[in-house]
Amino acid sequence: MLGKINVQQEVLQSYAFVARNFNLVKRYWGWELVWLAYSTATSLSVVFIGQGSTLITGAEDIDTSFFVVYLLIGTLVWRFLSGMFNNISEMIQWERWEGTIEYTLMAPVRRFTQIIGQASFAVLYSLLFTLVIGFAMTLFFALDFSKANMIGAILVLLAGSVSLVSLGVAASILPLLYTERGTQMTHIVEAFLLLISGVYYPIEVLPQFLQVVAKVSPVYYVLEGIRSAILDATPTADLLKYIVPLIIIGIIGMPIGVWAFRRAEIYAKKTGKLKRVG
């Protein structure tokens, strides 16, 4: 009975972080609309490149429909994964902005419980955000996914979400240790992932050393798996070559990320870095 009560308490505490973050979204709804409009416009701009590829190059043999879907998948998947990464990696900065960092990190709540709550919010928020952008895109482009393996694509995305959560937890250490520049450093990590992961182009166009680095990026496996499932209708069993690496990254990365965050938190408390401003 005691174990059951503890599990219920952990779930409620995790939900508290989800509810609080959605309340923050409602408080700053104006900024949310700004970022939604900006993200929708930039996403459409990227996909319109595919639509205008024949006009740009003068070539008539370009499969523009394939190119549009290729760019659309990259854009939407990146919006979802980068949104998750940002919401998790900036969880400490959010606490500083709200002036609650001391209260949150000194509260009798297990850090893993807080991270699960933050990750749950990140997944839900990013999913809703991406769905709105995806709906906007359907108004501009004629898309046919009747032959796509959508179940396989969803499985790849779920496996990738776990991997990105572990990466976001590790990146959230930066704002914890570097009160003034930590958030900017997480954006550098995000930009590097965008560069090497093949969001808008195959990684084969990259220099050889970056192609090697790309093979350890979870975003690369998510994109390759989803494109294979949607563009080539690859059977789910054949998608395991993308799903298995993502699961391995998540299983290894999550406990390491939580452990590293806990070590960094202890260090920050001892050295006085646990404060509201830099």
Sequence and secondary structure as in RCSB ss.txt:
>XXXX:A:sequence
MLGKINVQQEVLQSYAFVARNFNLVKRYWGWELVWLAYSTATSLSVVFIGQGSTLITGAEDIDTSFFVVYLLIGT
LVWRFLSGMFNNISEMIQWERWEGTIEYTLMAPVRRFTQIIGQASFAVLYSLLFTLVIGFAMTLFFALDFSKANM
IGAILVLLAGSVSLVSLGVAASILPLLYTERGTQMTHIVEAFLLLISGVYYPIEVLPQFLQVVAKVSPVYYVLEG
IRSAILDATPTADLLKYIVPLIIIGIIGMPIGVWAFRRAEIYAKKTGKLKRVG
>XXXX:A:secstr
 HHHHHHHHHHHHHHHHHHHHHHHHHHTHHHHHHHHHHHHHHHHHHHHHHHTHHHHH  S   HHHHHHHHHHHH
HHHHHHHHHHHHHHTHHHHHHHHT HHHHHHSS  HHHHHHHHHHHHHHHHHHHHHHHHHHHHTTS    TTS H
HHHHHHHHHHHHHHHHHHHHHTHHHHH TTTHHHHHHHHHHHHHHHTTSSS GGGS HHHHHHHTT HHHHHHHH
HHHHHHS   GGGGHHHHHHHHHHHHHHHHHHHHHHHHHHHHHHHHT  SS  
